[in-house]
Amino acid sequence: MKDIDIHNGLQHQELRDFLSQSMVDCEVKESKNKKTIIPHIAGEPFRWAKLDALAQIDYLQNYIRILDHKTAIWTLIDNQGWQEWDVSDYVRASYSPHRWMCFVGTVKEHEAFLKQFEDE
């Protein structure tokens, strides 16, 4: 099964897919968020220190934006009474290489999702 099909047949399928894909987007952004390395500036240690501090600030501001986005996603999931479940052992990644969409739903829905693989 492809990960884009994990919410098929469930109420609010589009919302669940959106939230799951948004979590993948956040993880991809987080993995790509790196502090810029400032090369040594000979004879100008304070200029280098300032540029390095600005690079650190930029990195942290990006990280805060990612965390704000994750918080919003988790709030939407929680407000629906859902949870996020890792189902990467059961699905193929189709949305992002090496990043699988999570299953978004209730405990009962998650158990039903897993049951279909027991029957195979």
Contacts in CASP RR format, 6 or more apart in sequence:
PFRMAT RR
TARGET T0000
AUTHOR 0000-0000-0000
METHOD contacts of the structure
MODEL  1
MKDIDIHNGLQHQELRDFLSQSMVDCEVKESKNKKTIIPHIAGEPFRWAK
LDALAQIDYLQNYIRILDHKTAIWTLIDNQGWQEWDVSDYVRASYSPHRW
MCFVGTVKEHEAFLKQFEDE
1 90 0 8 1.000
1 91 0 8 1.000
1 92 0 8 1.000
2 91 0 8 1.000
2 92 0 8 1.000
2 94 0 8 1.000
3 20 0 8 1.000
3 87 0 8 1.000
3 88 0 8 1.000
3 91 0 8 1.000
3 92 0 8 1.000
3 93 0 8 1.000
3 94 0 8 1.000
3 95 0 8 1.000
3 100 0 8 1.000
3 101 0 8 1.000
4 17 0 8 1.000
4 94 0 8 1.000
4 95 0 8 1.000
4 101 0 8 1.000
5 91 0 8 1.000
6 20 0 8 1.000
6 87 0 8 1.000
6 91 0 8 1.000
6 101 0 8 1.000
6 103 0 8 1.000
6 113 0 8 1.000
7 13 0 8 1.000
7 16 0 8 1.000
7 17 0 8 1.000
7 20 0 8 1.000
7 103 0 8 1.000
7 104 0 8 1.000
10 16 0 8 1.000
10 105 0 8 1.000
10 109 0 8 1.000
12 80 0 8 1.000
15 76 0 8 1.000
15 80 0 8 1.000
16 82 0 8 1.000
16 104 0 8 1.000
16 105 0 8 1.000
17 101 0 8 1.000
19 73 0 8 1.000
19 76 0 8 1.000
19 77 0 8 1.000
19 104 0 8 1.000
20 84 0 8 1.000
20 101 0 8 1.000
20 102 0 8 1.000
20 103 0 8 1.000
20 104 0 8 1.000
21 95 0 8 1.000
21 101 0 8 1.000
22 69 0 8 1.000
22 73 0 8 1.000
23 70 0 8 1.000
23 73 0 8 1.000
23 84 0 8 1.000
23 101 0 8 1.000
23 102 0 8 1.000
24 95 0 8 1.000
24 96 0 8 1.000
24 99 0 8 1.000
24 100 0 8 1.000
24 101 0 8 1.000
24 102 0 8 1.000
25 69 0 8 1.000
25 96 0 8 1.000
26 66 0 8 1.000
26 69 0 8 1.000
26 70 0 8 1.000
26 73 0 8 1.000
27 99 0 8 1.000
28 96 0 8 1.000
28 99 0 8 1.000
29 62 0 8 1.000
29 66 0 8 1.000
30 63 0 8 1.000
30 66 0 8 1.000
33 59 0 8 1.000
33 62 0 8 1.000
33 63 0 8 1.000
33 66 0 8 1.000
34 59 0 8 1.000
35 55 0 8 1.000
35 56 0 8 1.000
35 58 0 8 1.000
35 59 0 8 1.000
36 55 0 8 1.000
36 58 0 8 1.000
36 59 0 8 1.000
37 55 0 8 1.000
38 48 0 8 1.000
38 51 0 8 1.000
38 52 0 8 1.000
38 55 0 8 1.000
40 48 0 8 1.000
41 47 0 8 1.000
41 48 0 8 1.000
41 51 0 8 1.000
74 84 0 8 1.000
77 83 0 8 1.000
77 84 0 8 1.000
77 104 0 8 1.000
77 105 0 8 1.000
80 105 0 8 1.000
81 105 0 8 1.000
81 106 0 8 1.000
82 104 0 8 1.000
82 105 0 8 1.000
82 106 0 8 1.000
83 104 0 8 1.000
83 105 0 8 1.000
83 106 0 8 1.000
83 107 0 8 1.000
83 110 0 8 1.000
84 102 0 8 1.000
84 103 0 8 1.000
84 104 0 8 1.000
84 105 0 8 1.000
85 102 0 8 1.000
85 103 0 8 1.000
85 104 0 8 1.000
85 105 0 8 1.000
85 110 0 8 1.000
85 113 0 8 1.000
86 100 0 8 1.000
86 102 0 8 1.000
86 103 0 8 1.000
87 100 0 8 1.000
87 102 0 8 1.000
87 103 0 8 1.000
87 113 0 8 1.000
87 114 0 8 1.000
88 100 0 8 1.000
90 113 0 8 1.000
90 114 0 8 1.000
90 117 0 8 1.000
91 100 0 8 1.000
91 101 0 8 1.000
93 99 0 8 1.000
93 100 0 8 1.000
93 101 0 8 1.000
95 101 0 8 1.000
103 109 0 8 1.000
103 110 0 8 1.000
103 113 0 8 1.000
END
